[in-house]
């Protein structure tokens, strides 16, 4: 007998997912199943005026007691506080997040703010003097969450909620398993509402997140199955993001959900860290930043990922001996997106500040190759600039 025995634990939470024209009726049933009689929608302004919202209002009737259009990119604290006020004023007993990742995060964080009644700075994960990260336990019960995606975001099945403090420029990460969505609903009319560039950016985030999880030595075989199929779906449909192609958008949303579930055991790395540090500064989506930096973070990680990189290349139908960074660069090169950090308005003078901010991000501790300090991050930024 050769080789070591297979040892791992894969602990998964419940997933209730509905896809298709009947999914809004399923939402009404899920609300009733959870004893919810006063639901409030949390969304952005554009989706709130779409014909799809008319369908939802008709299906839910008096159960829908309020709507907050406070969602903004990167979930600023002020927008989350506004959503929490609507939940409180309407006496909500359920939250329906409609939109992309920012909608899901804003809805979860608003439920946390409402229940915990403390400033975000007291609720977020902090880096301790010894370099370790500490997440405070958030004990208060939270309103049940339901999600109707408009873009293919991995955030829908997560329990972390990272909000942006505009006053300090900090990214504040809140973690509460009680905010995990009770159910998700992929409805074609809602999936048609998002512009193609938003869908493309969210899909690129899915791609990067899946790649980083597959790099990780903590990726178990069950997670690997979900992540590799997520990448296959992305590769097939990445160039089909127009609103009229509802079928492609459904598959991209499924890919994002698979990716979100597959990264429960291991996920996040340098590309995610840099997207967090750069996205709100450059006013571009995390997915676009991911696409710019991912080939460079893959190359940085190569000394530590020799045993895992084949999982990535094979997902894209390439030989296991191919360099993952080269495979990704070739896949991304034809896309009509920025390909250098300078193309999104960053100056070289910005890079030291970004490198410093990256070192305080929780995800940096998950990178497969240890990041020794800000100088390592600065080297990657220089290569991507």
Secondary structure, 3 states (H helix, E strand, C coil): CCCCCCCCCCCCCCCCEEECCCHHHHHHHHHHHCCCCCEEEECCHHHHCCHHHHHHHHHHHHHEEEEECCCCCCCEHHHHHHHHHHHHHCCCCEEEEEECHHHHHHHHHHHHHHHHCCCHHHHCCEECCCCCEECCCCCCCCCEEEEEECCCCHHHHCCEEEEEECCCCEEEEEECHHHCCCEEEECHHHHCCCCHHHHHHHHHHHHHHHHHHHHCCCCCHHHHHHHHHHHHHHHHHCCCCCCCCHHHHHHHHHHHHHHHHHCCCCCCCHHHHHHHHHHHHHCCCHHHHHHHHHHHHHHHHHHHCCCCHHHHHHHCCCCCCCCHHHHHHHHHHCCCCCCCHHHHCCCHHHHHHHHHHHCCCHHHHHCCCCCCCHHHHHHHHHHHC
